[in-house]
């Protein structure tokens, strides 16, 4: 959460590419510390460093992806963020139960090293470069990203300049983020989506997957059940990347929230019946089936799309400030939920899942009334729609 506030000024000064590269170096430091840790405080420090790096990643990635992507595939590329997040979770699900602590840390350390080696050759965002008056570098960046000649990217260069000119009529401070109707609208939409993303309970399910499956009484080995859920998360995130190109963001968000509401309510009923009667032999299959469907529904909508929308909905002059606020709200929501989960379980785990179901139902209503469709719109057209709305 703290790093989100640090990330904003760094994004403004150095650009999203170099912030992402720096975050990988921080991750590398954390994994090395985890490997050599001999005291509890060292483990806590390493996890804190990882959390700090995560704030950089969550602030910079949607911005970078949204700014480098063509309008026609921006939803698809934005949903790749969730695909790779879920792939990382599956990676640990598969390796973690079967290797030593040291080997697990080495396996995780390899990821940021590979990222830095590959990503250092990628260009900076053309929006950032043009905002810094580096037109020649911005043109080279666009040529690389689009695979076109200098003449072929001139029209897009003009559109980027128009968007920047319109945005830079304001200074882009935190006050401007709240002073403009369009910026307030964008902040409200993205904050709502990312808070609901956390309160749908997916992090609790993923972080406690093995204990949840143990609690169900199923004969399926809990680590295997967790891997199955992880596989579904990766598969459905890949599906989301594909269908985001053909279907609107709003429709997918509605389907996602609706299906998760049914799944989580059903899971609450399962645990209530288990507590009330104790005889659940006829429905032991239900938890794995429901969690698989819930994971699928999450990934095609609320898992993939809030970050994609965050990367496209803010004006260039407030994008870094907005990323700071929105990602901080997301981390606060996640912290509250993970902290309260073991406390709420003490009152009955069915209440936990019914609460998640209620938040998903509220998310459904939120999307209906406040989220508008952005598929196929340019970043400039999105700004025009935001300023036309009132909040």
Secondary structure, DSSP 8 states (H G I E B T S, - for coil): -HHHHHHHHHHHHH-HHHHHHHHHHHHHHHHHHHHH--SHHHHHHHHHHHHHHHHHHHHHHHHHHHHHS-GGGHHHHHHHHHHHHHHHHHHHHHHHTTS-HHHHHHHHHHHHHHHHHHHTTS---HHHHHHTT-HHHHHHHHHHHHT--TGGGHHHHHHHHHHHHHHTTS---HHHHHHSHHHHHHHHHHHHHHHHHHHTTHHHHHHTHHHHHHHHT-SS-HHHHHHHHHHHHHHHHHHHHHHTTTS-HHHHHHHHHHHHHHHHHHHHHHHHHHHHT---GGGTTHHHHHHHHHHHHHHHTTTTHHHHHHHHHS-GGGHHHHHHHHHHHHHHHHHHHHHHHHHHHTT-HHHHHHHHHHHHHHHHHHHHHH----TT--HHHHHHHHHHS--
